[in-house]
Amino acid sequence: MFSKGRLLGIGFALFALVCLVFTWDYSRGRTTQTGSPLVLDVLAATKARECGRDATDIVARYLPLGTEQAEAERILAGIAIEPPRPWFWSPKVETSTVWTGETLEALRTIKVTAFGNNLLRMHLTFAEGRLRKLAAEVVCRFD
């Protein structure tokens, strides 16, 4: 009916097709869809596997010292991405905001892939309703 060579060829072709589909689906996680110019600037300055990168100078363009607290919170609320919709893995988007006294720590997902996320961690210190200190870094989490 089928020779060994033909079965081997069909098996190899099916394996190549599955690999192609998985690669295509995984690659959709590499391009972040966002309307936030802050996220786009951070991603443009960050290489694919660069973890622990200082992003204070980039974030300071959008949150300069002296910014009112309400305005800063509004800008932080606008930092969001639209995760890809792959069929073989579930994207995990992390968004958290924690207040400790006058310091706000915000964590936002800026890139999602099948193997982990890139997060933007920001520490903002307010005094008298205005931003006085700012620190930001890109953090990688591998699942």
Backbone as a printed PyTorch tensor [residue, N CA C, xyz], in Angstrom:
tensor([[[ 0.8330, -1.1810,  0.0000],
         [ 0.0000,  0.0000,  0.0000],
         [ 0.8830,  1.2530,  0.0000]],

        [[ 1.5600,  1.5660,  1.1150],
         [ 2.5000,  2.6910,  1.1750],
         [ 3.8840,  2.1430,  1.4980]],

        [[ 4.8730,  2.6510,  0.8340],
         [ 6.2320,  2.2190,  1.1250],
         [ 6.7340,  2.9600,  2.3690]],

        [[ 7.8200,  2.4390,  2.9640],
         [ 8.3920,  3.0720,  4.1590],
         [ 8.8520,  4.4970,  3.8650]],

        [[ 9.4240,  4.7060,  2.7000],
         [ 9.9040,  6.0320,  2.3150],
         [ 8.7750,  7.0430,  2.1970]],

        [[ 7.6710,  6.6070,  1.5980],
         [ 6.5200,  7.5050,  1.4520],
         [ 5.9230,  7.8290,  2.8220]],

        [[ 5.7800,  6.8420,  3.7080],
         [ 5.2580,  7.0990,  5.0650],
         [ 6.1850,  8.0240,  5.8430]],

        [[ 7.4820,  7.7980,  5.6820],
         [ 8.4520,  8.6620,  6.3460],
         [ 8.3480, 10.0950,  5.8170]],

        [[ 8.1770, 10.2700,  4.5260],
         [ 8.0190, 11.5920,  3.9210],
         [ 6.7510, 12.2860,  4.3940]],

        [[ 5.6610, 11.5520,  4.4620],
         [ 4.3920, 12.1190,  4.9480],
         [ 4.5290, 12.5200,  6.4130]],

        [[ 5.1610, 11.6690,  7.2150],
         [ 5.3710, 11.9900,  8.6400],
         [ 6.2330, 13.2320,  8.8080]],

        [[ 7.2960, 13.3330,  8.0230],
         [ 8.1630, 14.5160,  8.0950],
         [ 7.4040, 15.7700,  7.6650]],

        [[ 6.5960, 15.6780,  6.6140],
         [ 5.8130, 16.8350,  6.1450],
         [ 4.8160, 17.2740,  7.2120]],

        [[ 4.1610, 16.3490,  7.8740],
         [ 3.2240, 16.7020,  8.9430],
         [ 3.9470, 17.3510, 10.1180]],

        [[ 5.1140, 16.8260, 10.4730],
         [ 5.9120, 17.4190, 11.5450],
         [ 6.3230, 18.8440, 11.1830]],

        [[ 6.7520, 19.0580,  9.9530],
         [ 7.1460, 20.4050,  9.5060],
         [ 5.9590, 21.3510,  9.5330]],

        [[ 4.7860, 20.8770,  9.1530],
         [ 3.5850, 21.7130,  9.1740],
         [ 3.2150, 22.1070, 10.6010]],

        [[ 3.2890, 21.1690, 11.5280],
         [ 2.9950, 21.4720, 12.9330],
         [ 4.0090, 22.4770, 13.4780]],

        [[ 5.2830, 22.2880, 13.1580],
         [ 6.3150, 23.2340, 13.6060],
         [ 6.0700, 24.6240, 13.0310]],

        [[ 5.6750, 24.7080, 11.7820],
         [ 5.3900, 25.9870, 11.1470],
         [ 4.2230, 26.6960, 11.8380]],

        [[ 3.1650, 25.9680, 12.1430],
         [ 2.0000, 26.5600, 12.8010],
         [ 2.3680, 27.0400, 14.2010]],

        [[ 3.1000, 26.2280, 14.9690],
         [ 3.4950, 26.6390, 16.3180],
         [ 4.4100, 27.8530, 16.2700]],

        [[ 5.3350, 27.8960, 15.3360],
         [ 6.2400, 29.0430, 15.2110],
         [ 5.4700, 30.2980, 14.8470]],

        [[ 4.5400, 30.1940, 13.9330],
         [ 3.7290, 31.3450, 13.5360],
         [ 2.9080, 31.8450, 14.7190]],

        [[ 2.2890, 30.9290, 15.4730],
         [ 1.4660, 31.3210, 16.6080],
         [ 2.3180, 31.9430, 17.7060]],

        [[ 3.4980, 31.3740, 17.9690],
         [ 4.3870, 31.9310, 18.9900],
         [ 4.8690, 33.3250, 18.5860]],

        [[ 5.1370, 33.5170, 17.3120],
         [ 5.6670, 34.8070, 16.8710],
         [ 4.6510, 35.9240, 17.0380]],

        [[ 3.3760, 35.6120, 17.0840],
         [ 2.3700, 36.6490, 17.3060],
         [ 2.5180, 37.2650, 18.6890]],

        [[ 3.0880, 36.5630, 19.6450],
         [ 3.3060, 37.1030, 20.9710],
         [ 4.4620, 38.0850, 21.0310]],

        [[ 5.2830, 38.1500, 20.0030],
         [ 6.4450, 39.0250, 20.0160],
         [ 6.0950, 40.4720, 19.7070]],

        [[ 4.9950, 40.7210, 19.0080],
         [ 4.6100, 42.0770, 18.6590],
         [ 3.5280, 42.5420, 19.6210]],

        [[ 3.8440, 43.5510, 20.3910],
         [ 2.8810, 44.0470, 21.3680],
         [ 1.9450, 45.0500, 20.7210]],

        [[ 0.6580, 44.8470, 20.9210],
         [-0.3480, 45.7840, 20.4460],
         [-0.7080, 46.6970, 21.6170]],

        [[-0.4650, 47.9960, 21.4490],
         [-0.7650, 48.9340, 22.5140],
         [-1.0360, 50.3110, 21.9340]],

        [[-1.7780, 51.0830, 22.6780],
         [-2.0170, 52.4700, 22.3130],
         [-1.2090, 53.4110, 23.1790]],

        [[-0.3880, 52.8590, 24.0450],
         [ 0.3980, 53.6550, 24.9760],
         [ 1.7560, 54.0170, 24.3670]],

        [[ 2.0220, 55.3020, 24.1500],
         [ 3.3350, 55.6900, 23.6140],
         [ 4.4720, 55.3770, 24.5810]],

        [[ 4.1910, 55.3510, 25.8830],
         [ 5.2100, 55.0050, 26.8790],
         [ 5.6890, 53.5720, 26.6580]],

        [[ 4.7650, 52.6410, 26.4810],
         [ 5.1310, 51.2390, 26.2500],
         [ 5.9130, 51.1030, 24.9510]],

        [[ 5.4790, 51.7760, 23.9090],
         [ 6.1800, 51.7060, 22.6270],
         [ 7.6110, 52.2240, 22.7440]],

        [[ 7.8110, 53.3230, 23.4820],
         [ 9.1680, 53.8610, 23.6610],
         [10.0530, 52.9150, 24.4650]],

        [[ 9.5030, 52.3150, 25.5070],
         [10.2870, 51.3820, 26.3250],
         [10.6630, 50.1500, 25.4970]],

        [[ 9.7250, 49.6290, 24.7210],
         [10.0180, 48.4590, 23.8970],
         [11.0120, 48.7750, 22.7950]],

        [[10.9550, 49.9740, 22.2540],
         [11.9090, 50.3620, 21.2090],
         [13.3290, 50.4610, 21.7600]],

        [[13.4660, 50.8350, 23.0240],
         [14.7840, 50.9910, 23.6290],
         [15.2990, 49.7050, 24.2710]],

        [[14.4370, 48.7100, 24.4120],
         [14.8060, 47.4710, 25.0920],
         [14.9920, 46.3670, 24.0750]],

        [[16.1040, 45.6670, 24.1770],
         [16.3390, 44.5180, 23.3120],
         [15.4900, 43.3570, 23.7940]],

        [[15.3520, 42.3410, 22.9710],
         [14.4460, 41.2280, 23.2390],
         [14.7100, 40.5420, 24.5850]],

        [[15.9550, 40.3090, 24.9320],
         [16.2480, 39.5740, 26.1670],
         [16.9350, 40.4400, 27.2050]],

        [[16.7110, 41.7120, 27.1540],
         [17.3710, 42.6200, 28.0870],
         [16.5130, 42.7830, 29.3360]],

        [[16.9270, 42.1390, 30.4040],
         [16.1920, 42.2120, 31.6650],
         [16.9620, 43.0950, 32.6450]],

        [[16.2410, 43.7470, 33.5100],
         [16.8740, 44.6080, 34.4950],
         [17.3440, 45.9280, 33.9230]],

        [[16.8180, 46.3320, 32.7760],
         [17.2380, 47.5810, 32.1310],
         [16.5960, 48.7610, 32.8360]],

        [[17.3920, 49.7900, 33.0870],
         [16.8910, 51.0160, 33.6980],
         [16.0990, 51.7880, 32.6470]],

        [[14.8380, 52.0830, 32.9580],
         [13.9650, 52.8040, 32.0260],
         [13.5120, 54.1310, 32.6140]],

        [[14.2300, 54.6290, 33.6100],
         [13.8370, 55.8660, 34.2900],
         [13.8010, 57.0440, 33.3320]],

        [[14.8020, 57.1500, 32.4610],
         [14.8420, 58.2910, 31.5370],
         [13.6670, 58.2900, 30.5640]],

        [[13.2260, 57.1240, 30.1440],
         [12.0910, 57.0300, 29.2230],
         [10.7910, 57.3830, 29.9420]],

        [[10.5970, 56.8170, 31.1270],
         [ 9.3720, 57.0850, 31.8860],
         [ 9.3160, 58.5500, 32.3260]],

        [[10.4780, 59.1520, 32.5920],
         [10.5170, 60.5540, 33.0300],
         [10.0250, 61.5110, 31.9420]],

        [[10.0850, 61.0920, 30.6830],
         [ 9.5260, 61.9290, 29.6090],
         [ 8.0120, 62.0420, 29.7120]],

        [[ 7.3790, 60.9980, 30.2150],
         [ 5.9200, 60.9740, 30.3310],
         [ 5.4410, 61.3570, 31.7250]],

        [[ 6.2960, 61.1290, 32.7230],
         [ 5.9810, 61.4870, 34.1090],
         [ 7.1090, 62.3550, 34.6620]],

        [[ 7.1850, 63.6120, 34.2540],
         [ 8.2740, 64.4610, 34.7600],
         [ 8.0750, 64.7860, 36.2390]],

        [[ 9.1710, 65.0630, 36.9240],
         [ 9.0880, 65.4460, 38.3310],
         [ 8.2190, 66.6910, 38.4480]],

        [[ 7.3830, 66.7260, 39.4650],
         [ 6.4670, 67.8400, 39.6540],
         [ 5.0660, 67.5600, 39.1330]],

        [[ 4.8770, 66.4150, 38.4710],
         [ 3.5530, 66.0500, 37.9670],
         [ 2.6090, 65.8330, 39.1400]],

        [[ 1.3780, 66.3040, 39.0040],
         [ 0.3910, 66.1010, 40.0650],
         [ 0.0500, 64.6240, 40.1840]],

        [[-0.3220, 64.2230, 41.3810],
         [-0.5920, 62.8230, 41.6660],
         [-1.7430, 62.2830, 40.8190]],

        [[-2.8080, 63.0370, 40.6680],
         [-3.9530, 62.5770, 39.8720],
         [-3.5620, 62.3770, 38.4060]],

        [[-2.7490, 63.2680, 37.8670],
         [-2.2980, 63.1500, 36.4940],
         [-1.3950, 61.9240, 36.3290]],

        [[-0.5180, 61.6830, 37.2910],
         [ 0.3650, 60.5200, 37.2490],
         [-0.4450, 59.2220, 37.2900]],

        [[-1.4560, 59.1770, 38.1350],
         [-2.3000, 57.9840, 38.2110],
         [-3.0670, 57.7720, 36.9160]],

        [[-3.4830, 58.8550, 36.2630],
         [-4.1820, 58.7460, 34.9850],
         [-3.2460, 58.1820, 33.9140]],

        [[-2.0100, 58.6440, 33.8970],
         [-1.0260, 58.1390, 32.9230],
         [-0.7400, 56.6650, 33.1860]],

        [[-0.6020, 56.2850, 34.4480],
         [-0.3570, 54.8790, 34.7840],
         [-1.5310, 53.9990, 34.3720]],

        [[-2.7470, 54.5100, 34.5050],
         [-3.9200, 53.7320, 34.1180],
         [-3.9660, 53.5100, 32.6060]],

        [[-3.3440, 54.3890, 31.8370],
         [-3.3250, 54.2590, 30.3780],
         [-2.2810, 53.3040, 29.8430]],

        [[-1.4260, 52.7910, 30.7170],
         [-0.3900, 51.8460, 30.2870],
         [-1.0220, 50.4610, 30.2300]],

        [[-1.3060, 50.0170, 29.0320],
         [-1.9450, 48.7110, 28.8520],
         [-1.5510, 48.1520, 27.4880]],

        [[-1.5830, 46.8370, 27.4040],
         [-1.3310, 46.1750, 26.1270],
         [-2.5230, 45.2980, 25.7950]],

        [[-2.6140, 44.9470, 24.5380],
         [-3.6160, 43.9860, 24.0950],
         [-2.8750, 42.6900, 23.8110]],

        [[-3.0160, 41.6930, 24.6930],
         [-2.2250, 40.4690, 24.5140],
         [-2.6660, 39.7000, 23.2710]],

        [[-1.7550, 38.9240, 22.7090],
         [-2.1120, 38.0980, 21.5560],
         [-3.1170, 37.0290, 21.9700]],

        [[-3.7860, 36.4580, 21.0090],
         [-4.7570, 35.4060, 21.2830],
         [-4.2890, 34.0840, 20.6540]],

        [[-3.2230, 33.5120, 21.2030],
         [-2.7140, 32.2610, 20.6480],
         [-3.6150, 31.0960, 21.0590]],

        [[-3.4680, 30.0000, 20.3720],
         [-4.3310, 28.8600, 20.6560],
         [-3.6570, 27.7920, 21.5130]],

        [[-2.3530, 27.8640, 21.7450],
         [-1.7180, 26.8060, 22.5290],
         [-1.1310, 27.2860, 23.8470]],

        [[-1.2760, 28.5700, 24.2080],
         [-0.8340, 29.0830, 25.5090],
         [-1.7130, 30.2530, 25.9010]],

        [[-1.8130, 30.4860, 27.1860],
         [-2.6540, 31.5700, 27.6990],
         [-1.7810, 32.7200, 28.1700]],

        [[-1.9210, 33.8890, 27.5640],
         [-1.1170, 35.0380, 27.9960],
         [-1.5020, 35.4820, 29.4020]],

        [[-0.5010, 35.8600, 30.1830],
         [-0.7230, 36.3640, 31.5390],
         [-0.3190, 37.8300, 31.5720]],

        [[-1.3000, 38.6960, 31.7220],
         [-1.0380, 40.1280, 31.7960],
         [-1.1450, 40.5310, 33.2560]],

        [[-0.0660, 41.1140, 33.7620],
         [-0.0120, 41.5060, 35.1700],
         [-0.0910, 43.0230, 35.2890]],

        [[-1.0150, 43.4650, 36.1070],
         [-1.1700, 44.8780, 36.3920],
         [-1.3940, 45.0200, 37.8840]],

        [[-0.5010, 45.7330, 38.5470],
         [-0.7020, 45.9530, 39.9790],
         [-0.2250, 47.3450, 40.3550]],

        [[-0.8860, 47.8870, 41.3560],
         [-0.5290, 49.1850, 41.9050],
         [-0.5950, 49.0560, 43.4210]],

        [[ 0.5180, 49.3400, 44.0810],
         [ 0.5870, 49.2000, 45.5440],
         [ 1.1000, 50.4980, 46.1410]],

        [[ 0.3570, 50.9980, 47.1100],
         [ 0.7750, 52.1980, 47.8370],
         [ 1.4390, 51.7970, 49.1400]],

        [[ 2.5760, 52.3970, 49.4490],
         [ 3.2540, 52.2450, 50.7320],
         [ 3.5880, 53.6480, 51.2100]],

        [[ 2.7360, 54.1860, 52.0390],
         [ 2.9310, 55.5680, 52.4740],
         [ 2.7710, 56.5130, 51.3050]],

        [[ 3.8220, 57.2620, 50.9980],
         [ 3.8000, 58.2140, 49.8850],
         [ 4.3640, 57.6270, 48.5960]],

        [[ 4.7420, 56.3460, 48.6270],
         [ 5.3690, 55.7070, 47.4700],
         [ 4.3840, 54.7820, 46.7740]],

        [[ 4.3380, 54.9090, 45.4730],
         [ 3.4860, 54.0710, 44.6360],
         [ 4.3820, 53.1530, 43.8200]],

        [[ 4.1240, 51.8530, 43.8850],
         [ 4.8310, 50.9000, 43.0280],
         [ 3.8260, 50.3600, 42.0260]],

        [[ 4.0970, 50.5910, 40.7490],
         [ 3.2170, 50.1320, 39.6820],
         [ 3.9600, 49.1110, 38.8360]],

        [[ 3.2920, 48.0380, 38.5220],
         [ 3.8530, 46.9700, 37.7060],
         [ 2.9040, 46.7530, 36.5330]],

        [[ 3.4280, 46.8950, 35.3190],
         [ 2.5990, 46.7550, 34.1160],
         [ 3.2920, 45.8300, 33.1300]],

        [[ 2.5470, 44.9100, 32.5420],
         [ 3.0700, 44.0370, 31.5020],
         [ 3.2090, 44.8410, 30.2260]],

        [[ 4.3910, 44.7610, 29.6000],
         [ 4.6100, 45.4960, 28.3580],
         [ 4.8660, 44.5580, 27.1790]],

        [[ 5.1340, 43.2700, 27.4560],
         [ 5.3550, 42.3050, 26.3800],
         [ 5.0210, 40.9140, 26.8920]],

        [[ 4.3020, 40.1300, 26.0940],
         [ 3.8800, 38.7900, 26.4780],
         [ 4.3390, 37.8080, 25.4160]],

        [[ 5.0010, 36.7300, 25.8430],
         [ 5.3550, 35.6430, 24.9360],
         [ 4.9690, 34.3240, 25.5960]],

        [[ 5.1450, 33.2360, 24.8680],
         [ 4.7950, 31.9210, 25.4010],
         [ 5.7040, 31.5130, 26.5550]],

        [[ 6.9040, 32.0940, 26.6430],
         [ 7.8680, 31.6660, 27.6410],
         [ 8.0280, 32.6270, 28.8080]],

        [[ 7.4060, 33.7840, 28.7570],
         [ 7.5170, 34.7320, 29.8620],
         [ 7.0470, 36.1160, 29.4650]],

        [[ 7.1040, 37.0310, 30.4210],
         [ 6.6330, 38.3960, 30.2090],
         [ 7.7390, 39.3970, 30.4960]],

        [[ 7.6540, 40.5520, 29.8650],
         [ 8.4590, 41.7070, 30.2360],
         [ 7.5340, 42.6680, 30.9540]],

        [[ 7.9750, 43.1190, 32.1120],
         [ 7.1640, 44.0170, 32.9330],
         [ 7.9060, 45.3250, 33.1370]],

        [[ 7.1580, 46.4000, 33.2380],
         [ 7.7130, 47.7030, 33.5640],
         [ 7.3670, 47.9740, 35.0220]],

        [[ 8.4010, 48.0500, 35.8620],
         [ 8.2170, 48.3190, 37.2890],
         [ 8.5850, 49.7790, 37.5440]],

        [[ 7.6550, 50.5210, 38.1370],
         [ 7.8740, 51.9450, 38.4090],
         [ 7.6520, 52.2340, 39.8830]],

        [[ 8.5710, 52.9960, 40.4590],
         [ 8.4380, 53.4740, 41.8390],
         [ 8.3020, 54.9890, 41.7720]],

        [[ 7.1920, 55.4970, 42.2730],
         [ 6.9340, 56.9320, 42.2570],
         [ 6.7270, 57.3980, 43.6920]],

        [[ 7.4400, 58.4210, 44.1100],
         [ 7.2850, 58.9790, 45.4520],
         [ 6.6880, 60.3690, 45.3190]],

        [[ 5.6110, 60.5850, 46.0600],
         [ 4.9020, 61.8570, 46.0240],
         [ 5.1060, 62.6030, 47.3310]],

        [[ 5.1350, 63.9060, 47.2570],
         [ 5.1670, 64.7750, 48.4360],
         [ 4.3220, 65.9970, 48.1000]],

        [[ 3.4230, 66.3240, 48.9680],
         [ 2.5220, 67.4610, 48.7830],
         [ 1.7360, 67.3570, 47.4800]],

        [[ 1.3560, 66.1400, 47.0920],
         [ 0.5390, 65.9240, 45.9130],
         [ 1.2770, 65.9730, 44.5840]],

        [[ 2.5990, 66.0520, 44.6200],
         [ 3.3900, 66.1260, 43.3840],
         [ 4.4590, 65.0270, 43.3780]],

        [[ 4.8330, 64.6150, 42.1890],
         [ 5.8600, 63.5950, 42.0160],
         [ 7.2300, 64.1730, 42.3610]],

        [[ 7.9160, 63.5350, 43.3060],
         [ 9.2380, 64.0200, 43.7330],
         [10.3770, 63.0840, 43.3220]],

        [[10.1310, 61.7710, 43.3010],
         [11.1650, 60.7980, 42.9090],
         [10.5530, 59.7850, 41.9640]],

        [[11.3760, 59.3210, 41.0170],
         [10.9190, 58.3600, 40.0330],
         [12.0320, 57.3750, 39.7330]],

        [[11.6870, 56.1040, 39.6720],
         [12.6170, 55.0510, 39.2450],
         [11.8080, 54.0250, 38.4630]],

        [[12.3800, 53.5190, 37.3810],
         [11.6940, 52.5410, 36.5460],
         [12.6930, 51.5570, 35.9630]],

        [[12.2640, 50.3140, 35.8030],
         [13.1090, 49.2930, 35.2020],
         [12.2490, 48.2750, 34.4870]],

        [[12.8650, 47.5970, 33.5160],
         [12.2030, 46.5130, 32.8070],
         [12.5970, 45.2130, 33.5080]],

        [[11.5960, 44.4160, 33.8680],
         [11.8110, 43.1820, 34.5870],
         [11.2740, 42.0320, 33.7370]],

        [[11.9810, 40.9100, 33.7030],
         [11.5280, 39.7380, 32.9630],
         [11.0730, 38.6490, 33.9380]],

        [[ 9.9620, 38.0290, 33.6010],
         [ 9.4680, 36.8860, 34.3780],
         [ 9.3140, 35.7300, 33.4180]],

        [[ 9.9230, 34.6090, 33.7550],
         [ 9.8490, 33.4260, 32.8950],
         [ 8.9470, 32.3980, 33.5550]],

        [[ 8.0370, 31.8600, 32.7590],
         [ 7.0820, 30.8700, 33.2880],
         [ 7.5540, 29.4640, 33.0370]]])
